[in-house]
Amino acid sequence: MSGMGVFAAAVIGILAGWIADLILAGRHSLFIKLLIGVIGSFIGAFVASRVELRPAGFLGEIVVSSVGAVLFLAVLGLIRRPA
C-alpha cells in the first residue's frame, strides 16, 4: 500500500469513527475514533459486498465506513450493557 493509501485510509477511519461517535453520542479519543473507523470500514465493506453495493469515491467510502462503525458501536454497546 502506498503512503497516500495509508494516509487516505487513516483519514477515512478518523472521519468514520468521528461520525459514528457523533451519531451515538460517544466521547472517545481521536485514537479510539480511528480504531472504531477502521473496524467500521471492514464491517461496512463486508456488508456492502453482501448486498452488492459498490461505494463510489471518497464520500462513498466514508458513508460505508461510517455505517459499519455505527453498527460496530451499537453491537459493542449491547454487549457491554449491564444486565
Buried (B, 14 or more C-beta within 10 A) or exposed (E): EEEEEEEBBEBBBBBBBBBBBEBBEBEBEEEEBBBBBBBBBEBBBEBBEEEEBEBEEEEEBBBBBBBBBBBBBEEEEEEEEEE
